[in-house]
Amino acid sequence: MIDRRNLLAGGTALAALAGVFGLRLTGSADAAEGNFPFKLSDAEWKAKLTPEAYDVLRHEATERPYTSPLNDEHRPGTFACAGCDQPLFASETKFDSGTGWPSFYTFIDGAIGTSEDTSLFMTRTEVHCSNCGGHQGHVFEDGPAPTGLRYCINGVALKFLPA
């Protein structure tokens, strides 16, 4: 018999598995909707990006935690969108959140847009590149000072540009 406790436990387990294996639990979501300055056809996106980056940037997938080499990137520089090269995050705003994804407490002014994400049976704030609409990750209110925010970003959606 399914009771409230079993239903909640099953939903939590499903969400955890989705995060670990990079699954989506909703229909085929796409990059942010809107009229963005940088545009490519779907075929051009596929040719430009790795399969993993294409899935994340254009279809809002999530990479597996602790798989990005950018987790260990600590040099001065800028983290830019892997889709269009727009600078998104300054290296001095990066911190180790312990989540397995590159995390930042703020972004470069004008570089990020947000929208509501209702996948995984919850409401979150999705973060996308303001230049191409590419999905970057999500923002949460559990980050460090001075903002209290944690921009939890897929490493495959970024490229690092050393100073």
C-alpha positions in Angstrom: 0.0 0.0 0.0 1.3 3.5 -0.9 1.2 5.9 1.9 2.5 9.5 2.2 5.8 8.4 3.6 6.5 5.8 0.9 5.4 8.3 -1.8 7.8 10.9 -0.5 10.7 8.5 0.0 10.2 7.1 -3.6 10.1 10.7 -5.0 13.3 11.6 -3.1 15.1 8.5 -4.3 14.0 9.2 -7.9 15.3 12.8 -7.7 18.6 11.6 -6.2 19.1 9.1 -9.0 18.3 11.7 -11.6 21.0 14.0 -10.2 23.6 11.2 -10.0 22.9 9.9 -13.5 22.1 13.2 -15.3 18.5 12.3 -16.1 15.6 14.6 -16.8 12.3 13.7 -15.2 10.2 15.9 -17.4 9.6 16.2 -21.1 12.3 17.4 -23.5 13.1 20.9 -22.2 15.2 23.2 -24.3 17.4 26.1 -23.8 15.8 29.3 -22.5 13.1 30.7 -24.7 13.6 34.2 -26.0 15.3 36.3 -28.7 19.0 36.0 -27.8 21.7 37.9 -29.6 23.8 34.7 -30.4 21.8 32.2 -32.4 22.7 28.9 -34.2 20.6 26.2 -35.8 20.2 22.9 -33.9 22.6 21.3 -36.4 25.2 24.1 -35.8 24.9 23.6 -32.0 25.5 19.9 -32.4 28.5 20.5 -34.6 30.0 23.1 -32.2 29.5 21.4 -28.9 30.5 18.0 -27.4 27.5 15.7 -27.0 27.5 16.3 -23.2 27.7 20.1 -23.6 24.9 20.0 -26.2 22.6 18.0 -23.9 23.2 20.5 -21.0 23.2 23.8 -22.9 20.5 23.1 -25.4 18.3 20.5 -23.5 18.8 21.3 -19.8 20.4 18.0 -18.9 22.7 17.8 -15.8 26.2 16.4 -15.8 27.1 13.9 -13.2 28.5 15.5 -10.0 32.3 15.5 -9.5 33.0 14.8 -13.1 34.1 18.3 -14.2 37.7 19.3 -14.2 36.6 22.9 -13.5 35.8 21.8 -10.0 39.6 21.9 -9.4 40.2 25.1 -11.4 41.6 27.8 -9.0 43.7 30.0 -11.3 42.7 33.7 -11.8 40.5 34.1 -14.9 37.0 34.0 -16.2 34.5 31.2 -16.7 32.7 31.7 -20.0 29.7 30.1 -21.7 30.8 27.0 -23.6 28.2 27.8 -26.3 28.9 31.4 -27.1 32.1 32.4 -25.2 30.3 35.1 -23.2 32.1 35.7 -19.8 29.7 34.6 -17.0 31.7 34.3 -13.8 34.9 35.8 -12.4 37.2 33.2 -10.8 37.3 35.2 -7.5 33.6 34.4 -7.0 34.1 30.6 -7.2 33.9 28.5 -4.1 33.8 24.8 -3.1 30.2 24.1 -2.3 30.8 20.4 -1.8 28.1 19.6 -4.3 30.3 18.3 -7.1 29.6 21.1 -9.5 31.5 24.4 -10.0 29.8 27.0 -7.8 29.9 30.8 -7.7 28.3 33.3 -5.3 27.6 35.9 -8.1 27.9 36.4 -11.8 29.3 39.1 -14.1 26.7 41.9 -14.5 24.3 41.2 -17.4 25.7 37.8 -18.2 23.0 35.6 -16.7 19.2 35.2 -17.0 16.9 33.1 -14.9 13.6 31.3 -15.4 11.4 29.0 -13.3 12.2 25.3 -13.5 9.6 22.8 -12.3 11.4 19.6 -13.2 12.2 16.9 -10.6 8.9 17.6 -8.9 10.0 20.9 -7.4 10.4 24.5 -8.3 13.9 25.9 -8.8 15.5 28.9 -10.4 17.2 27.9 -13.7 20.2 29.9 -14.8 21.0 30.5 -18.5 23.4 32.6 -20.6 21.9 35.9 -21.5 23.7 35.9 -24.9 22.7 32.4 -26.3 20.1 31.1 -23.8 22.2 28.1 -23.0 21.3 26.3 -19.8 24.0 26.7 -17.2 22.5 25.2 -14.0 20.5 26.6 -11.0 20.8 29.2 -8.3 20.0 28.4 -4.6 19.8 30.5 -1.5 22.4 28.6 0.5 25.6 30.2 -0.6 28.3 32.2 1.2 28.5 35.9 1.9 28.2 38.5 0.5 25.2 37.3 -1.6 24.1 34.2 0.2 23.6 32.6 -3.3 25.0 29.5 -4.8 25.1 29.4 -8.6 25.5 25.7 -9.1 26.8 25.4 -12.7 27.4 22.4 -15.0 31.1 22.3 -15.8 30.4 21.2 -19.5 28.4 24.4 -19.9 31.6 26.5 -19.1 35.0 27.1 -20.5 37.8 28.6 -18.4 39.8 31.5 -19.8 43.0 32.1 -17.7 43.9 35.7 -16.8 
